[in-house]
Amino acid sequence: MSDRAIDSPLLQEQRENARVTLRKLLLIIPVMLIFCASMVPMYRQICEVLGITATRSIAQNTQVDTSRTVIVEFDSNVNRQLGWRFEPVDRRVEINPGALVTINYRVTNALPYATTGRAVPSFGPLEAGRYFNKIACFCFSNQTLQAGESRDMPVTFFVDPKLPKDIGSIALSYTFFNVTEVPKKS
């Protein structure tokens, strides 16, 4: 017997298995494509049933008190141990309580080396701090500036509409402190 005769049934079985696998793959591919194409309409239908179809609408704050305005004034200080210049770009804004506002402070490292500072806020009157809500602020983390680097740093906030009516102005003051780590000598 030749090698061809011995391999023939084995080869035939492998070819048949390959054909079956190919037929299965050719059937699976269109089924997968149909499934994927149907996902978008199915997703839309599910969202509509659940009432979440307005995914692209811009949310508006309905809590804004347009019947009054509050003046917010901004101040800045730097601890003597930190050689930075620090000042509010916007010194004062008039806002409606509940309205989302973004203002900027500008800081410059006047030293010839990198330093790190941390800003600590304070409010006047003190009671106003309970109604002043910061959404984003440079004061949430340490700030490292390279030698001579300047940076505008935003503060996004709103004043709670529950602010007592007798408070017509708020002062927000930040003081930057030096938190630069000094390398330890071995």
Secondary structure, DSSP 8 states (H G I E B T S, - for coil): --HHHHHHHHHHHHHHHHHHHHHHHHHHHHHHHHHHHHHHHHHHHHHHHHT---TTS----TT--TT--EEEEEEEEE-TTS-EEEEESS-EEEE-TT--EEEEEEEEE-SSS-EEEEEEEEEESGGGGGGEEEEEEGGGS-EEE-TT-EEEEEEEEEE-TTS-TT--EEEEEEEEEE--------
